[in-house]
């Protein structure tokens, strides 16, 4: 590392021992980083091919307002998503406010009173509990007479196929599979594992709808769940597929009849995909999707760097430093509230926006405990940008993700480590062992 780079790290508050420790870890990961770059190259070409196939033009970036009839940019972008994810159709809209909204939309659009929703991967992400009605909430699926059941994972985080078979019955209409771990310490699932689960479920009940919550997983592998039998995949544009440029939005891609149902639910019966103006965001949506594979590559480098840094310091990390990656999230069990808070303060201090702000735990809507979030981002809440968060409850794990560039992701991890040392959670002496 050059003298000039060392100097600027020092000005950013990183001590020499922390820099040296990080540099040794980084050097050991060069072969792993090359694999991520190969995946990014494949996915970049896949996205480019989808854009060329659907004749993306400058006219697609024009402003559309009002009803949005004949919005060329909107309609073409949805064709691009469908082509890239190998689905019949897609709904990609700024009117979808977040990932939870996209999931709630897909569920409500395709479930009817008397149907049952099944999660074969245990408890869903916290914000879906009120959507489903696990925790009572206005407008939940439970209020509309839709029941819910879940099958717990086995102790090693694998699927309990026997229990899943027993849970599927005549009223099971839709199965929801969460790819990423959420605020749990289970594994995130590979596309291959998801495909095996879908094949098993379809073997029991061929007409059941299999939906995958694809948040944090897009472009991590060369295939998506839609390539292995998923009827719908759902995600947020301020995560992976927005490439850090999309200011809002979500997507649902899948079978044409299911996406049509989603469009009618998003707008109104009889209107569907025909309305919903893009309001000038199309260039950001297109350009973000184009950049997404390389942005995800940077985030993956940051996640693996974090795993190796903290594993070497004796912390439990999920996935560990050598496991294959299936999403961009890195969990680190710090064991104390102070550890989680110090980690997040370090990430915040590395941000380009609001770096001077000190994050604190608070009662965020949709969660059952206080949550701390570090996200000094260009887009509020964008977790493809450098960010970290976690609930203040045992096992006191923090969830790190994002980084639009590898140098920024690297800085964030070094700042988190420096913050833990400054707070006395970690002794600086351990870096010298």
C-alpha positions as CSV (number, residue, x, y, z in Angstrom):
1,X,0.0,0.0,0.0
2,X,1.5,3.3,-1.0
3,X,2.5,6.0,1.5
4,X,-0.2,8.3,0.1
5,X,-3.0,5.8,0.6
6,X,-1.8,5.1,4.2
7,X,-1.9,8.8,4.9
8,X,-5.5,9.2,3.7
9,X,-6.6,6.2,5.7
10,X,-5.0,7.8,8.7
11,X,-6.9,11.0,8.1
12,X,-10.1,9.0,7.9
13,X,-9.4,7.7,11.4
14,X,-8.0,4.3,10.6
15,X,-4.9,3.3,12.7
16,X,-1.9,1.7,11.1
17,X,-2.4,-1.7,12.7
18,X,-6.0,-1.8,11.5
19,X,-4.8,-1.0,7.9
20,X,-2.1,-3.7,8.0
21,X,-4.5,-6.3,9.4
22,X,-7.0,-5.5,6.6
23,X,-4.3,-5.5,3.9
24,X,-3.2,-9.1,4.9
25,X,-6.8,-10.3,4.7
26,X,-7.4,-8.6,1.4
27,X,-4.3,-10.2,-0.2
28,X,-5.5,-13.6,0.8
29,X,-8.8,-13.0,-1.0
30,X,-7.5,-12.1,-4.4
31,X,-8.4,-15.5,-6.0
32,X,-11.9,-15.3,-4.5
33,X,-12.4,-11.8,-5.8
34,X,-11.6,-13.1,-9.3
35,X,-14.5,-15.5,-9.1
36,X,-16.8,-12.7,-8.2
37,X,-15.6,-10.7,-11.2
38,X,-16.3,-13.7,-13.5
39,X,-19.8,-13.9,-12.3
40,X,-20.2,-10.2,-12.8
41,X,-19.0,-10.4,-16.3
42,X,-21.5,-13.1,-17.1
43,X,-24.4,-11.2,-15.6
44,X,-23.3,-7.9,-17.2
45,X,-23.5,-9.6,-20.6
46,X,-26.9,-11.1,-19.7
47,X,-28.3,-7.7,-18.9
48,X,-26.8,-6.1,-22.0
49,X,-28.3,-8.8,-24.2
50,X,-31.7,-8.2,-22.6
51,X,-31.4,-4.5,-23.3
52,X,-30.4,-5.0,-26.9
53,X,-33.0,-7.7,-27.5
54,X,-35.8,-5.3,-26.4
55,X,-34.4,-2.3,-28.4
56,X,-33.8,0.1,-25.5
57,X,-33.6,3.6,-27.0
58,X,-33.1,7.1,-25.9
59,X,-36.9,7.5,-26.2
60,X,-37.3,5.1,-23.3
61,X,-35.8,7.8,-20.9
62,X,-38.5,10.4,-21.7
63,X,-40.7,11.8,-18.9
64,X,-44.2,10.4,-18.6
65,X,-46.9,11.7,-16.4
66,X,-50.6,11.4,-15.6
67,X,-52.1,8.0,-16.5
68,X,-48.9,6.9,-18.2
69,X,-50.7,5.4,-21.2
70,X,-48.2,4.1,-23.8
71,X,-45.2,4.8,-21.5
72,X,-42.5,3.3,-23.8
73,X,-39.8,3.4,-21.2
74,X,-41.9,1.6,-18.5
75,X,-43.1,-1.1,-20.9
76,X,-39.7,-1.7,-22.4
77,X,-38.0,-1.9,-19.0
78,X,-40.5,-4.6,-17.9
79,X,-39.6,-6.5,-21.0
80,X,-35.9,-6.1,-20.2
81,X,-36.4,-7.5,-16.7
82,X,-38.5,-10.4,-18.1
83,X,-35.7,-11.2,-20.6
84,X,-32.9,-11.0,-18.1
85,X,-34.7,-13.1,-15.5
86,X,-36.1,-15.5,-18.1
87,X,-39.7,-15.0,-17.2
88,X,-42.9,-14.5,-19.2
89,X,-43.6,-11.1,-17.7
90,X,-42.5,-8.5,-15.2
91,X,-43.9,-5.6,-13.2
92,X,-41.2,-2.9,-12.5
93,X,-42.7,0.3,-11.0
94,X,-41.7,3.3,-8.9
95,X,-45.2,3.0,-7.3
96,X,-43.9,-0.1,-5.5
97,X,-42.3,1.6,-2.5
98,X,-40.0,-1.1,-1.1
99,X,-39.3,-4.8,-1.0
100,X,-42.0,-5.5,1.7
101,X,-44.5,-3.7,-0.5
102,X,-43.6,-5.8,-3.5
103,X,-44.0,-9.0,-1.5
104,X,-47.3,-7.9,0.0
105,X,-48.5,-7.0,-3.4
106,X,-47.6,-10.4,-4.9
107,X,-49.2,-12.3,-2.0
108,X,-52.4,-10.2,-1.9
109,X,-52.8,-10.4,-5.7
110,X,-52.6,-14.2,-5.9
111,X,-54.3,-15.4,-2.7
112,X,-58.0,-15.5,-2.0
113,X,-60.1,-16.0,1.2
114,X,-59.8,-19.6,2.2
115,X,-56.3,-20.1,0.7
116,X,-53.3,-20.9,2.8
117,X,-49.8,-19.5,2.5
118,X,-46.9,-21.7,3.5
119,X,-43.4,-20.8,4.4
120,X,-41.2,-23.9,4.3
121,X,-38.1,-22.0,5.5
122,X,-39.3,-21.0,8.9
123,X,-40.1,-17.5,10.1
124,X,-40.3,-14.8,7.4
125,X,-38.6,-11.5,7.6
126,X,-39.9,-9.3,10.4
127,X,-41.8,-6.8,8.2
128,X,-43.8,-9.6,6.6
129,X,-45.2,-10.7,10.0
130,X,-47.8,-7.9,9.9
131,X,-48.5,-8.4,6.2
132,X,-49.4,-12.0,6.9
133,X,-51.1,-11.4,10.2
134,X,-48.6,-13.3,12.4
135,X,-48.6,-10.0,14.4
136,X,-52.0,-8.4,14.2
137,X,-52.2,-5.4,11.8
138,X,-54.7,-3.6,9.8
139,X,-55.2,-5.0,6.3
140,X,-53.2,-8.2,6.9
141,X,-53.9,-11.3,4.9
142,X,-55.4,-12.9,8.0
143,X,-58.1,-10.2,8.0
144,X,-59.1,-11.4,4.5
145,X,-59.4,-15.0,5.6
146,X,-56.1,-16.2,4.3
147,X,-54.4,-18.7,6.7
148,X,-50.7,-19.2,7.2
149,X,-48.5,-22.1,8.2
150,X,-44.7,-22.5,8.4
151,X,-42.3,-25.4,8.7
152,X,-39.3,-24.8,10.9
153,X,-35.8,-25.5,9.5
154,X,-33.7,-28.4,10.8
155,X,-31.0,-27.5,13.3
156,X,-28.4,-27.2,10.6
157,X,-30.5,-24.7,8.6
158,X,-31.6,-27.3,6.0
159,X,-35.2,-28.0,4.8
160,X,-37.3,-30.4,6.7
161,X,-38.7,-32.2,3.7
162,X,-40.9,-34.6,5.7
163,X,-42.6,-31.8,7.6
164,X,-43.0,-29.8,4.4
165,X,-44.8,-32.8,2.8
166,X,-47.2,-33.0,5.7
167,X,-47.9,-29.2,5.7
168,X,-49.1,-29.1,2.1
169,X,-52.8,-29.8,1.6
170,X,-55.7,-28.9,-0.6
171,X,-55.9,-25.2,0.6
172,X,-52.1,-24.6,0.1
173,X,-52.2,-22.0,-2.7
174,X,-48.8,-20.3,-2.5
175,X,-45.4,-21.1,-1.0
176,X,-43.1,-18.3,-0.1
177,X,-39.3,-18.9,0.0
178,X,-37.0,-16.3,1.5
179,X,-33.7,-16.6,-0.2
180,X,-31.7,-14.3,2.2
181,X,-31.4,-14.9,5.9
182,X,-33.0,-11.7,7.0
183,X,-32.5,-11.1,10.7
184,X,-31.7,-14.7,11.4
185,X,-28.5,-16.7,11.6
186,X,-29.5,-19.4,9.2
187,X,-27.8,-19.9,5.8
188,X,-29.0,-18.0,2.8
189,X,-30.0,-20.4,0.1
190,X,-28.3,-21.0,-3.3
191,X,-30.3,-21.0,-6.4
192,X,-29.6,-24.7,-6.7
193,X,-31.0,-25.4,-3.2
194,X,-34.1,-23.3,-4.0
195,X,-34.6,-25.3,-7.2
196,X,-34.5,-28.6,-5.3
197,X,-37.1,-27.3,-2.8
198,X,-39.4,-26.1,-5.6
199,X,-39.1,-29.4,-7.4
200,X,-40.0,-31.2,-4.2
201,X,-43.0,-29.0,-3.6
202,X,-44.3,-29.2,-7.2
203,X,-43.9,-33.0,-7.0
204,X,-46.5,-33.0,-4.2
205,X,-48.8,-30.3,-5.6
206,X,-48.0,-29.2,-9.2
207,X,-50.4,-26.3,-9.2
208,X,-49.0,-24.5,-6.1
209,X,-47.5,-21.1,-6.7
210,X,-43.8,-20.9,-5.6
211,X,-42.7,-17.3,-4.9
212,X,-39.1,-16.4,-4.0
213,X,-38.2,-13.3,-2.0
214,X,-35.1,-12.6,-4.1
215,X,-34.0,-9.5,-2.1
216,X,-30.2,-9.2,-1.8
217,X,-29.7,-12.2,-4.1
218,X,-30.0,-10.8,-7.6
219,X,-26.8,-11.2,-9.7
220,X,-24.9,-13.0,-6.9
221,X,-24.9,-16.1,-9.0
222,X,-25.2,-16.6,-12.7
223,X,-28.8,-18.0,-12.4
224,X,-31.8,-16.7,-10.6
225,X,-34.6,-18.6,-8.9
226,X,-36.8,-18.1,-12.0
227,X,-34.4,-20.3,-13.8
228,X,-35.1,-23.2,-11.5
229,X,-38.9,-23.3,-11.3
230,X,-40.0,-20.2,-9.3
231,X,-43.3,-18.9,-10.5
232,X,-42.6,-15.4,-9.2
233,X,-39.4,-13.7,-8.0
234,X,-39.7,-10.4,-6.0
235,X,-37.3,-7.7,-5.0
236,X,-36.5,-4.1,-4.3
237,X,-34.9,-1.6,-6.7
238,X,-33.0,0.1,-3.9
239,X,-31.2,-3.2,-3.3
240,X,-29.2,-5.2,-5.9
241,X,-31.1,-4.6,-9.2
242,X,-31.2,-0.8,-8.9
243,X,-27.4,-0.6,-9.0
244,X,-27.4,2.3,-6.5
245,X,-29.1,4.6,-9.0
246,X,-32.8,3.7,-8.7
247,X,-34.4,6.2,-6.2
248,X,-37.3,4.0,-5.4
249,X,-39.2,1.0,-6.8
250,X,-39.7,-2.8,-6.8
251,X,-40.2,-5.6,-9.2
252,X,-42.1,-8.8,-9.6
253,X,-41.2,-11.2,-12.4
254,X,-42.7,-14.5,-13.3
255,X,-45.6,-16.2,-15.0
256,X,-47.8,-13.9,-17.1
257,X,-51.1,-14.6,-15.3
258,X,-49.6,-14.1,-11.9
259,X,-47.9,-10.8,-12.9
260,X,-51.2,-9.7,-14.5
261,X,-52.9,-10.3,-11.1
262,X,-50.2,-8.2,-9.4
263,X,-50.7,-5.3,-11.9
264,X,-54.5,-5.3,-11.2
265,X,-53.8,-5.2,-7.5
266,X,-51.2,-2.4,-7.8
267,X,-53.5,-0.2,-9.8
268,X,-57.1,-1.3,-10.2
269,X,-59.2,-4.1,-11.7
270,X,-59.5,-3.4,-15.4
271,X,-56.5,-1.1,-15.5
272,X,-53.5,-3.2,-14.6
273,X,-50.2,-2.6,-16.4
274,X,-51.7,0.0,-18.7
275,X,-51.4,2.9,-16.2
276,X,-48.8,4.1,-13.8
277,X,-46.5,6.9,-15.2
278,X,-42.8,6.5,-14.8
279,X,-42.4,10.2,-13.7
280,X,-38.9,10.7,-15.1
281,X,-37.1,7.9,-13.3
282,X,-36.6,5.6,-16.2
283,X,-33.0,6.5,-17.1
284,X,-32.0,5.8,-13.4
285,X,-33.9,2.5,-13.6
286,X,-32.2,1.4,-16.8
287,X,-28.7,2.6,-15.9
288,X,-28.9,1.1,-12.4
289,X,-30.0,-2.3,-13.8
290,X,-27.1,-2.1,-16.3
291,X,-24.6,-1.4,-13.5
292,X,-26.1,-3.8,-11.0
293,X,-23.9,-6.9,-11.8
294,X,-20.6,-4.9,-11.1
295,X,-22.1,-3.1,-8.1
296,X,-23.2,-6.5,-6.7
297,X,-19.6,-7.8,-7.3
298,X,-18.2,-4.9,-5.1
299,X,-20.7,-5.7,-2.4
300,X,-19.7,-9.4,-2.5
301,X,-16.1,-8.4,-2.1
302,X,-17.0,-6.3,0.9
303,X,-19.1,-9.1,2.5
304,X,-16.3,-11.7,2.1
305,X,-13.7,-9.2,3.4
306,X,-15.9,-8.6,6.5
307,X,-16.4,-12.4,7.1
308,X,-12.7,-13.0,7.0
309,X,-11.8,-10.0,9.2
310,X,-14.2,-10.9,12.0
311,X,-13.7,-14.6,11.8
312,X,-10.0,-14.1,12.3
313,X,-10.9,-12.1,15.4
314,X,-12.9,-15.0,16.9
315,X,-16.4,-13.9,16.1
316,X,-19.1,-16.2,14.6
317,X,-19.9,-15.1,11.0
318,X,-22.6,-16.3,8.7
319,X,-21.6,-17.3,6.1
320,X,-18.1,-18.1,7.2
321,X,-15.0,-16.8,5.4
322,X,-14.8,-19.7,2.9
323,X,-18.4,-20.6,2.2
324,X,-20.0,-19.9,-1.2
325,X,-22.1,-16.7,-1.4
326,X,-25.8,-16.6,-2.2
327,X,-26.6,-13.0,-1.2
328,X,-24.8,-9.9,-0.3
329,X,-25.5,-9.9,3.4
330,X,-22.8,-10.7,6.0
331,X,-24.0,-11.5,9.5
332,X,-21.5,-11.0,12.4
333,X,-22.5,-12.2,15.9
334,X,-20.9,-9.6,18.2
335,X,-22.6,-10.9,21.3
336,X,-23.5,-7.6,23.0
337,X,-25.6,-4.5,22.3
338,X,-22.5,-2.4,22.6
339,X,-20.8,-4.4,19.8
340,X,-23.7,-4.0,17.4
341,X,-24.0,-0.2,18.1
342,X,-20.2,0.3,17.7
343,X,-20.1,-1.6,14.5
344,X,-23.0,0.5,13.0
345,X,-21.4,3.7,14.2
346,X,-18.2,2.7,12.3
347,X,-20.1,2.0,9.1
348,X,-22.0,5.4,9.4
349,X,-18.7,7.2,9.8
350,X,-17.5,5.8,6.5
351,X,-20.5,7.2,4.6
352,X,-20.4,9.9,1.9
353,X,-23.7,11.3,3.2
354,X,-24.3,12.0,6.9
355,X,-21.0,10.6,8.0
356,X,-21.1,12.9,11.1
357,X,-24.4,11.4,12.3
358,X,-24.3,8.8,15.1
359,X,-26.9,6.1,14.6
360,X,-28.9,4.9,17.7
361,X,-31.4,2.0,18.2
362,X,-35.0,2.9,17.8
363,X,-38.5,1.3,17.6
364,X,-38.8,1.1,13.8
365,X,-42.2,0.3,12.3
366,X,-42.7,-3.4,11.5
367,X,-40.1,-4.8,13.9
368,X,-40.6,-6.4,17.3
369,X,-37.5,-4.9,19.0
370,X,-35.4,-1.7,18.7
371,X,-33.3,-1.7,15.5
372,X,-30.2,0.2,14.7
373,X,-29.4,1.2,11.1
374,X,-26.3,2.8,9.6
375,X,-27.0,4.0,6.1
376,X,-25.4,7.3,5.0
377,X,-26.7,6.7,1.5
378,X,-27.5,8.8,-1.6
379,X,-30.9,7.0,-1.6
380,X,-32.6,6.8,1.8
381,X,-32.7,3.2,3.0
382,X,-30.7,1.9,0.0
383,X,-29.1,-1.3,1.2
384,X,-27.1,-1.9,-2.0
385,X,-25.1,1.1,-0.7
386,X,-22.8,0.7,2.2
387,X,-25.0,-0.1,5.2
388,X,-25.4,-2.2,8.4
389,X,-28.2,-2.8,10.7
390,X,-29.5,-5.2,13.3
391,X,-32.1,-5.8,16.0
392,X,-31.0,-5.1,19.6
393,X,-31.8,-8.6,20.8
394,X,-29.8,-11.9,21.3
395,X,-27.6,-13.1,19.7
396,X,-26.8,-9.4,19.0
397,X,-25.8,-10.0,15.4
398,X,-25.2,-7.2,13.0
399,X,-26.0,-7.5,9.3
400,X,-23.6,-5.8,6.9
401,X,-24.3,-5.3,3.2
402,X,-23.7,-3.2,0.2
403,X,-21.0,-1.0,-1.2
404,X,-21.3,0.6,-4.6
405,X,-17.5,0.3,-5.0
406,X,-15.0,-2.2,-3.5
407,X,-12.8,0.6,-2.0
408,X,-15.8,2.0,-0.2
409,X,-16.9,-1.3,1.1
410,X,-13.3,-2.0,2.3
411,X,-13.2,1.4,4.1
412,X,-16.5,0.7,5.8
413,X,-15.3,-2.6,7.3
414,X,-12.0,-1.0,8.5
415,X,-14.0,1.8,10.1
416,X,-16.3,-0.7,11.8
417,X,-13.3,-2.5,13.2
418,X,-11.7,0.8,14.4
419,X,-15.0,1.8,16.0
420,X,-15.1,-1.5,18.0
421,X,-11.5,-1.0,19.1
422,X,-12.2,2.6,20.1
423,X,-15.3,1.5,22.1
424,X,-13.3,-1.1,24.0
425,X,-15.3,-4.0,22.5
426,X,-12.2,-5.4,20.9
427,X,-8.6,-5.0,22.1
428,X,-6.3,-3.6,19.5
429,X,-3.7,-6.1,20.7
430,X,-5.6,-9.0,18.9
431,X,-4.6,-7.5,15.5
432,X,-0.9,-8.2,16.3
433,X,-1.3,-11.9,17.1
